[in-house]
Structure formats: structure tokens, C-alpha cells
């Protein structure tokens, strides 16, 4: 009844272990989802994304209402632990990567669209979680950005990837032709706390510790603070901006 | 001129490797600070906290204006890498743990005091960074909280530990006797976006994924959101609350 894999040379296992890195995810068009809260939620709300459920023992899913099309696979302990990078000791889903379209930046924004270059997958995941919580209509990932289906991103995103419209945005230079209003979170700009948000806008977020390149043609917004630390955490800063947009629209 | 250590059995090296965990930090009353931005800043602004600088090659600090009381120690490659958990490949400071006093919760708060139980050191560090940025007057750590001088906390805190007043708060039950106003970030409370912050208050933050225990006698504040994700990241939520306090007082 259960498919069982105990060899690290097994081709299926080898392909799954490739999904721990962005390159393997792109190459194979698959991803791994782990997490005590995210896995049951994803199975219930978005079952068609998934094809396999990886477990250590058949008992792990005895009582689970598993859709027919999702095949359980039992992995030997060391194999399972290799894929369970967060140490959840809980079933892991294998999903099919959805197509990620190219953004049309020449069209005007509808709602709040995030343009983002966060290179750390955990930071990107936390940002996606805030983007879903505060109603961003689209997330446009620049080339520098981490892969949104990287395991560390998925872990931090709390299933936000399944509700967000995520597209590719190309290089920084692509923003020269982008339709506005363009806003950028950066030092030396207008005070975010009193900024009257337009309903439609593109909010640009730079790489961690880098900010937005000076040539990007956007109005700068700044989060006032004491100056007691050199800067805010990039995800925290972006989340605060999303919060003020959402709260202002209520 | 330089003290050199190449044996993993060296007692000084062994004591420093103990500083990678909270237990060793408490026991030895020392901590390790790493980071390309944090180390030079800490040496310039708070040199008296530190006693040693750990390096791999004397050339690393040839041009550094090193205070007399800070002794350079050259570590062999494998030893250095064991202490350089973030992989900075950059000098690491050994500091003396400052005394951490006990909070007096029966006295009324002055300014915004955070009461916090975040158990993950990286999350706590990011929170401390926001607390310093938005002018929290005090951070009161409950028993569940991570150690503020854990390397992962220091890495995320961006030197906020050196400007904040950090004290110990004991158990959750200690809050029964605490002077208010007591506020707690939790589901089902008043809307944070329109909340008129008092100048003096204690803001209570629960453990990740747990929230604040229901018996804690505090007014609940909630961050309005779409409901598209199960919850906000704990540090993000706390940082948004700190931002609204700071922005409201400007």
C-alpha cells in the first residue's frame, strides 16, 4: 500500500533533495512544504498543488483525509531528516511549482503592488506573510530576490504564497519604464506615518542592507525612528509600510 | 605580540565556545559579538564592554584603532570557524555580560515598557532592534524569553542591546501584581490603528504562536488584517505596535 524508499541513491529521493536549493526547484518545477500548521492547511485549502506526501511511518497519516491524487511515500529516517531541514518531524508535501508570469510594469498598478529584491529566503517569506495579511495585490520579484518556493521562504511565509499573485520583474533597470506612482522605502524621504497612500501604487523594497538604488525614479518614504540603531530590519520596515497602507484604507 | 591559540583543548577557547549557548553565557558572564557592521560600531561606541578581539590573522586588525584594554587573540582556522557561527569571516569581540536587574513591576511604567516572552533568539534580537528604533524605555524579559546576549539575538539586534534598558521580569504570574496600563497584542481586541496610546504603558508580547495567556489582566490590542494568513510574524506584529506608539508621540 505504501511506497517505501530507503536508499539515498533512489532517483526520486535525489530529485526531492535537490528541492532544498533554488536551482533544483527551478530545474524540476517542484517544491517541498513542511510545517505543523502549514501542511494541514495547505492540504485542506490548496490540495491540487500537491502530488506526494513524505512521511516516516504510515501511522503518521492514518487519520488524515488524504485526497486520492496525493501519494504517500515512506522515507527511511536518515532520508526523511535530510529533507526535514526545519526539524518538524512531521509530514512534508511535494508540490508542483505554479507558473510564475512576467510582470507588465508598463501597465498602471492596481491596488498596492510590492516590487521586491530581498535576497534572503527567510526574509522574503516573512515579507510575503505580511503582504498577504495586509492585502498587497501583487508581489513583483526582481532578479536579486530569493526564490519564493525555497523551503526557508515557505517556512516563514505561512502559506502566503498560495494566496498572493507573485510575478517576476526582471532587473532594477526595468523600473525606469514602470508606470507609477512609484514609492520606495529608503532614508531621507517623506514621513511614512503621515503619508496619504494612493489606492494604487508600486512600493519598492531594496536588498537587505542596500536599500533602493539612487537612480530608481520613485518618491522616497521614511519610517521615523530614534536613530538608536543603524537601520530597521528590512522585513519589519516593509511590514510597517504595508500596515499603514492597509490601515489607511479601512 | 599576538596571543595565538590552535588547540581545541585550550581552556580559553573552550570557555568561548560555551558562549554559543545561553547556559555558557550565564555561567561565564561573557558573550561573543560578531558582524561586519556591529563589531566596528560596538568598538567605537561601547569599547568598555569588551576584553578580547578574536581574529584569524594579525592583518585583519592592522589598521584598527584598538583600545589598549582589548587584547587581540589569533585563533587557528577551525577554531575561529567554530565560533563564527554566522560565517562573517570577520573579527569577533568577547564582551563582559552587564548585570541584568530584576524589574519592579509594582512601580508604574515610565514611557513604553515591553514585557516579552519571545523564546527564539533571532526573533528576540529583531524585536530589540525595533524597540531601540522606536524608543521603548525598557524591555522586561519573562522567564520564557531567549537570552538577550545569545549570538543569534545579538546578530539580529544590530547593537540594540547596548542602548536598551533590559531587565528580568520573572513568570507570567508576576503580571498579576503589575502596575498598568497593561496592554497585550492579541486577537480579538481593540484596533491598534486607532488606539490612542498613553505615554506610559506596559505592552505585553507572548511567545511565538502562543500569544498572551488569557488570565493576564491586560487590555487587548489587535492589528487589523485581511485574514489571508493565520497570523502575523510575532516580531513584525510587535514592531508595528512600537511604530504606532512612536509615530503617535511625534
HADDOCK unambig.tbl for C-alpha pairs under 7 A between the chains (distance, minus, plus):
assign (segid A and resid 126 and name CA) (segid B and resid 233 and name CA) 6.93 0.50 0.50
assign (segid A and resid 129 and name CA) (segid B and resid 229 and name CA) 6.70 0.50 0.50
assign (segid A and resid 129 and name CA) (segid B and resid 232 and name CA) 6.90 0.50 0.50
assign (segid A and resid 130 and name CA) (segid B and resid 232 and name CA) 6.55 0.50 0.50
assign (segid A and resid 132 and name CA) (segid B and resid 228 and name CA) 5.83 0.50 0.50
assign (segid A and resid 132 and name CA) (segid B and resid 229 and name CA) 6.42 0.50 0.50
assign (segid A and resid 133 and name CA) (segid B and resid 225 and name CA) 5.19 0.50 0.50
assign (segid A and resid 133 and name CA) (segid B and resid 226 and name CA) 5.21 0.50 0.50
assign (segid A and resid 133 and name CA) (segid B and resid 227 and name CA) 6.10 0.50 0.50
assign (segid A and resid 133 and name CA) (segid B and resid 228 and name CA) 5.63 0.50 0.50
assign (segid A and resid 133 and name CA) (segid B and resid 229 and name CA) 5.79 0.50 0.50
assign (segid A and resid 134 and name CA) (segid B and resid 225 and name CA) 5.32 0.50 0.50
assign (segid A and resid 134 and name CA) (segid B and resid 226 and name CA) 5.90 0.50 0.50
assign (segid A and resid 135 and name CA) (segid B and resid 226 and name CA) 6.18 0.50 0.50
assign (segid A and resid 158 and name CA) (segid B and resid 229 and name CA) 6.62 0.50 0.50
assign (segid A and resid 159 and name CA) (segid B and resid 229 and name CA) 6.98 0.50 0.50
assign (segid A and resid 160 and name CA) (segid B and resid 229 and name CA) 6.17 0.50 0.50
assign (segid A and resid 193 and name CA) (segid B and resid 247 and name CA) 6.26 0.50 0.50
assign (segid A and resid 225 and name CA) (segid B and resid 133 and name CA) 5.19 0.50 0.50
assign (segid A and resid 225 and name CA) (segid B and resid 134 and name CA) 5.32 0.50 0.50
assign (segid A and resid 226 and name CA) (segid B and resid 133 and name CA) 5.21 0.50 0.50
assign (segid A and resid 226 and name CA) (segid B and resid 134 and name CA) 5.90 0.50 0.50
assign (segid A and resid 226 and name CA) (segid B and resid 135 and name CA) 6.18 0.50 0.50
assign (segid A and resid 227 and name CA) (segid B and resid 133 and name CA) 6.08 0.50 0.50
assign (segid A and resid 228 and name CA) (segid B and resid 132 and name CA) 5.81 0.50 0.50
assign (segid A and resid 228 and name CA) (segid B and resid 133 and name CA) 5.62 0.50 0.50
assign (segid A and resid 229 and name CA) (segid B and resid 129 and name CA) 6.68 0.50 0.50
assign (segid A and resid 229 and name CA) (segid B and resid 132 and name CA) 6.41 0.50 0.50
assign (segid A and resid 229 and name CA) (segid B and resid 133 and name CA) 5.79 0.50 0.50
assign (segid A and resid 229 and name CA) (segid B and resid 158 and name CA) 6.61 0.50 0.50
assign (segid A and resid 229 and name CA) (segid B and resid 159 and name CA) 6.97 0.50 0.50
assign (segid A and resid 229 and name CA) (segid B and resid 160 and name CA) 6.15 0.50 0.50
assign (segid A and resid 232 and name CA) (segid B and resid 129 and name CA) 6.89 0.50 0.50
assign (segid A and resid 232 and name CA) (segid B and resid 130 and name CA) 6.54 0.50 0.50
assign (segid A and resid 233 and name CA) (segid B and resid 126 and name CA) 6.93 0.50 0.50
assign (segid A and resid 236 and name CA) (segid B and resid 236 and name CA) 5.51 0.50 0.50
assign (segid A and resid 236 and name CA) (segid B and resid 239 and name CA) 6.73 0.50 0.50
assign (segid A and resid 239 and name CA) (segid B and resid 236 and name CA) 6.72 0.50 0.50
assign (segid A and resid 240 and name CA) (segid B and resid 240 and name CA) 5.62 0.50 0.50
assign (segid A and resid 247 and name CA) (segid B and resid 193 and name CA) 6.26 0.50 0.50
